[in-house]
Amino acid sequence: MFEVAEIAGARLRRLNSLCSVSDEELSPAGRAVRVVLADCASELVAKGRWAGARFSHLDP
């Protein structure tokens, strides 16, 4: 049995991380996917299309 409860007045947060192993451990296809995924996430955040998302850390 499931129950539904409204959460009102609370500030909920979640942390999403994009992590990867080093370049040496990834195949060329894996590196390509990592680049596309990071670019997509960056674009969504920069354009405000990922509601509430922001960058908390960027590697150089």
N, C-alpha and C positions, 0 to 999 in steps of 0.2 A: 504494500500500500504506500502511496506517495502522498505527501502533504506539501502545500505551497504556502509560503509565508512571505509577506512583503517586508523588505528591509527599508525603513524610512529614516532619514536623518543621519545615516552613517556614511562615513567617507571610506570607501573600500579602495584598496590599491593592489596591484600585482606587478611583479617584476618579470619581464621577459628578457632573456639573454640570447644572443647569437654568438655561439662559441664554435671553435674549430680546432682540429689538430694542425700541426705545422704543415707547410707546403710540401715538405719532403715525404710526408706520410699520406698525402692525397694523390689520387690519380689526376690526370689532366681534366677529366670530366668532373671530378669532385671539386677541383679548384674553380672551374667555370661555374658550377652551381653555386658555390660559396660567393663568388663575385656577384652573380645575378641576384641572389637572395639579399645580400647586403645592400646593393644598389636599390633594389625595390623597397626595402624597409626604409632606407635613407630618404628616398623620394617621397614616400607616403608621409613620413614624419615632417619633412621640410615643407611640404605643401599643405600640412594640416589635415590630411585625409585619413590619418590614423588617430581617431579621437582620443585625446588625453595622453597620447604617446609623446615622449621626449627622450633625447639622448642623455644618458648620465655619464657615459665614458666613451671615448673614442681612442683607438690606438693610432699612433702616427703612421 
